[in-house]
């Protein structure tokens, strides 16, 4: 019973951490993190080619510092969170077995989210598309992810749909968009201007 609870909470926690890390990457509170992330949004999968899904996934981590293909803008905040979480669980007296289950579930789910699901949303072929029930769910998720790439505020920020598989925290915190809004050309130009040094 407690083992299953630890696993389930690990998955929910991974969603929570993934959501807030993604928010951080769009916030410019740590400018170099946001600039690195915007390579994905403006260079590799910008609004001028939102459905560019042919060929290999274009990883913004290629050609720069990364760990196992994960850009440092993702890896460093996650490493801090994982270390802090383990410390807190230890201080709370949580047995090592449940810590291991919780942490492992979170890491595995996080790897699934970003190593498989997110990558697949920028490709045409994914195994879920071969199963009718999963296909319907998956295409709905992929559409929400497209909205994340397409919706700009007037200041040139992308403020909607930070989730990948589930949009629990987007719904709770008011960042969920079920349908795309009219494309904000002025907002897109503002983003290009802000990050013009990235795009060379």
C-alpha positions as CSV (number, residue, x, y, z in Angstrom):
1,X,0.0,0.0,0.0
2,X,2.7,2.5,1.1
3,X,4.9,1.5,-1.8
4,X,2.1,2.2,-4.4
5,X,1.4,5.5,-2.7
6,X,5.1,6.4,-3.0
7,X,5.2,5.5,-6.7
8,X,2.0,7.5,-7.4
9,X,3.2,10.5,-5.5
10,X,6.4,10.4,-7.4
11,X,4.6,10.7,-10.7
12,X,2.5,13.6,-9.5
13,X,5.6,15.3,-8.1
14,X,7.3,14.9,-11.4
15,X,4.4,16.6,-13.1
16,X,4.5,19.4,-10.5
17,X,8.3,19.9,-10.8
18,X,8.1,19.7,-14.7
19,X,5.4,22.3,-14.7
20,X,7.3,24.8,-12.5
21,X,10.6,24.2,-14.3
22,X,8.9,24.9,-17.6
23,X,7.4,28.1,-16.1
24,X,10.9,29.1,-14.9
25,X,12.4,28.6,-18.3
26,X,9.9,31.0,-19.8
27,X,10.0,33.6,-17.0
28,X,13.5,35.1,-17.5
29,X,14.0,35.1,-13.7
30,X,17.3,33.3,-14.6
31,X,18.0,34.9,-18.1
32,X,20.5,32.3,-19.4
33,X,18.0,29.5,-18.7
34,X,15.3,31.2,-20.6
35,X,17.6,32.1,-23.5
36,X,18.7,28.4,-23.8
37,X,15.1,27.3,-23.8
38,X,14.1,29.8,-26.4
39,X,16.4,28.0,-28.9
40,X,13.8,25.3,-29.0
41,X,10.9,27.7,-29.3
42,X,12.2,30.2,-31.8
43,X,15.0,28.5,-33.7
44,X,14.2,24.8,-33.9
45,X,10.4,24.8,-33.6
46,X,9.3,28.3,-34.1
47,X,5.8,29.5,-35.1
48,X,6.8,29.7,-38.8
49,X,7.1,26.0,-38.8
50,X,4.9,24.8,-36.0
51,X,4.1,21.4,-37.6
52,X,7.6,20.7,-38.7
53,X,7.6,17.0,-37.8
54,X,9.6,15.3,-40.5
55,X,12.9,13.7,-39.8
56,X,14.8,13.5,-36.5
57,X,13.9,15.6,-33.5
58,X,15.8,18.9,-33.4
59,X,17.4,19.0,-30.0
60,X,18.3,22.5,-28.9
61,X,21.0,20.8,-26.7
62,X,23.0,19.7,-29.7
63,X,26.2,21.6,-30.1
64,X,26.2,23.0,-26.6
65,X,26.7,21.8,-23.0
66,X,24.3,19.0,-22.1
67,X,24.1,15.9,-20.0
68,X,22.7,12.8,-21.7
69,X,21.1,15.1,-24.3
70,X,19.4,17.2,-21.7
71,X,20.2,20.9,-21.9
72,X,21.6,22.4,-18.8
73,X,18.6,24.8,-18.6
74,X,16.6,21.7,-17.7
75,X,19.2,19.6,-15.9
76,X,20.5,22.1,-13.4
77,X,17.1,23.2,-11.9
78,X,16.0,19.5,-11.8
79,X,19.3,18.5,-10.1
80,X,18.7,21.1,-7.4
81,X,15.1,20.1,-6.9
82,X,16.0,16.4,-6.7
83,X,18.8,17.0,-4.2
84,X,16.6,19.3,-2.1
85,X,13.7,16.8,-2.2
86,X,15.9,13.9,-1.0
87,X,17.3,16.1,1.8
88,X,13.7,17.0,2.9
89,X,12.5,13.5,2.8
90,X,15.5,12.4,4.9
91,X,14.9,15.2,7.5
92,X,11.2,14.1,7.7
93,X,12.3,10.6,8.5
94,X,10.8,9.0,5.4
95,X,12.3,5.4,5.2
96,X,14.9,4.9,2.5
97,X,12.8,2.4,0.6
98,X,9.9,4.9,0.1
99,X,12.4,7.7,-0.8
100,X,13.9,5.4,-3.4
101,X,10.4,4.5,-4.8
102,X,9.2,8.1,-4.8
103,X,12.4,9.4,-6.4
104,X,12.7,6.6,-9.0
105,X,9.0,7.0,-10.0
106,X,9.6,10.7,-10.4
107,X,12.8,10.3,-12.5
108,X,11.3,7.6,-14.7
109,X,8.1,9.6,-15.3
110,X,10.2,12.7,-16.0
111,X,12.3,10.8,-18.5
112,X,9.1,9.5,-20.2
113,X,7.7,13.0,-20.3
114,X,10.7,14.7,-21.9
115,X,12.6,11.8,-23.4
116,X,9.6,10.2,-25.2
117,X,6.4,12.3,-25.1
118,X,7.8,15.7,-25.7
119,X,10.2,14.5,-28.4
120,X,7.4,12.7,-30.1
121,X,5.2,15.8,-30.3
122,X,7.7,17.2,-32.8
123,X,7.7,14.1,-35.0
124,X,5.2,12.4,-37.3
125,X,5.6,8.8,-36.2
126,X,4.9,7.7,-32.6
127,X,3.8,4.3,-31.4
128,X,0.7,5.7,-29.7
129,X,-0.7,6.7,-33.1
130,X,-1.2,3.0,-34.0
131,X,-3.8,2.4,-31.2
132,X,-7.1,4.2,-31.7
133,X,-7.9,4.9,-28.1
134,X,-4.3,6.2,-27.4
135,X,-4.2,8.0,-30.7
136,X,-7.2,10.2,-29.7
137,X,-5.7,11.1,-26.4
138,X,-2.2,11.7,-27.8
139,X,-3.4,13.9,-30.7
140,X,-5.3,16.1,-28.1
141,X,-2.1,16.4,-26.1
142,X,0.0,17.2,-29.1
143,X,-2.5,19.9,-30.1
144,X,-2.2,21.5,-26.6
145,X,1.6,21.4,-27.0
146,X,1.3,23.2,-30.4
147,X,-0.8,25.9,-28.7
148,X,2.1,26.4,-26.2
149,X,4.4,27.1,-29.2
150,X,2.0,29.3,-31.0
151,X,0.5,31.6,-28.3
152,X,2.4,34.8,-27.6
153,X,1.6,37.5,-25.2
154,X,2.0,41.1,-26.3
155,X,5.4,41.0,-24.5
156,X,6.6,38.0,-26.6
157,X,6.1,35.4,-23.9
158,X,4.5,31.9,-24.2
159,X,2.3,31.7,-21.1
160,X,0.0,28.7,-21.8
161,X,0.1,24.9,-21.6
162,X,3.3,24.2,-19.7
163,X,2.3,20.5,-19.1
164,X,3.2,17.6,-21.4
165,X,1.1,14.6,-20.7
166,X,-1.4,16.0,-18.2
167,X,-2.4,19.6,-17.8
168,X,-3.4,19.4,-14.1
169,X,-1.4,22.3,-12.9
170,X,-2.2,24.4,-16.0
171,X,-5.9,24.0,-15.2
172,X,-5.4,24.7,-11.5
173,X,-3.1,27.7,-12.0
174,X,-4.9,29.3,-14.9
175,X,-2.4,28.6,-17.7
176,X,-4.5,26.1,-19.6
177,X,-5.6,26.8,-23.2
178,X,-8.0,24.3,-24.8
179,X,-8.1,26.2,-28.1
180,X,-5.6,28.4,-29.9
181,X,-6.1,32.1,-29.9
182,X,-5.6,34.3,-32.9
183,X,-1.9,34.4,-33.7
184,X,-0.3,37.4,-32.1
185,X,2.1,38.7,-34.7
186,X,3.2,41.7,-32.6
187,X,4.0,39.3,-29.7
188,X,6.0,37.1,-32.0
189,X,8.0,40.0,-33.2
190,X,8.6,41.1,-29.6
191,X,10.0,37.6,-28.9
192,X,12.3,37.8,-31.9
193,X,13.5,41.2,-30.8
194,X,14.2,40.0,-27.2
195,X,16.1,37.0,-28.3
196,X,17.7,38.3,-31.6
197,X,21.2,37.5,-30.3
198,X,20.2,33.8,-30.2
199,X,19.0,33.6,-33.7
200,X,22.0,35.2,-35.2
